[in-house]
Amino acid sequence: MACKRSLGCVVFLLAFMSVGWGDQDCKITGRVVDPAGAIVPNTSIVVYTWNQAPLGGFTLREVGRFVTDNLGEFHGSFAAGSYEILAANHGFLPTAARVKLTSAATTTVSLQLRQDPSQPIEGCCDATVPTVPN
């Protein structure tokens, strides 16, 4: 009798735990581009959970890090919920987007980085500013 009860508990726990594991089926795919629509490879992507705090404000917790590929794309799998995606690359201002993932769905995000006027993009532009004679 105890064996049947234990076996039933194990089956119940496995079934209950598999519901939580199924939530990892939510996917984020994204692409990082500049204002002209050109891809921005090698961009650092950090994903945070985003939760509304009871008295206003919010809390963030890092849950993933990626680097975009040669096509400026990134991919990740997460549980259903709200997320903040931060993109940063040398020579650009960081940008962020909020997404809400639902079970077993793929959410596509497009992040646009704007050039940081204080930092030239390596190999792109002349970093020196010419002086104007008086």
DACOR-V131114 format. One line per field, one symbol per residue. phi: phi as a letter, one per 30 degrees, with the letter a starting at -180 (. if undefined). psi: psi as a letter, one per 30 degrees, with the letter a starting at -180 (. if undefined). burial: I if it has 9 or more other C-alpha atoms within 8 Angstrom, else O. A space follows every 10 residues. Layout:
phi = ???
psi = ???
burial = ???
//
This chain:
phi = .ddddddddd dddddddddd ddddddbcba bcbcedjddb dhddcbcbdb bddecjiabb bdbabbbddd cicbbacbde lcbccccbae ibddbbbcbc ccehccccbc ccccddddbd deicbdddcd ccdd
psi = eeeeeeeeee eeeeeeefee effffkkkkl kkllffgklj lhkkkkkkkj kkkeglalkk kkfkklklaf ggllklkllk aklkkkkkkk flklllkklj klkglkkkkk kkkkkjffjl kkgelkfkkk kkk.
burial = OOOOOOOOOO OOOOOOOOOO OIIIIIIIII IIIIOOOOII IIIIIIIIII OOOOOOOOIO OOOOOIIIIO IIIIIOIIII OIIIIIIIIO IIIIIIIOIO IOIIIIIOIO IIIIIIOOOI IOOOOOOOOO OOOO
//
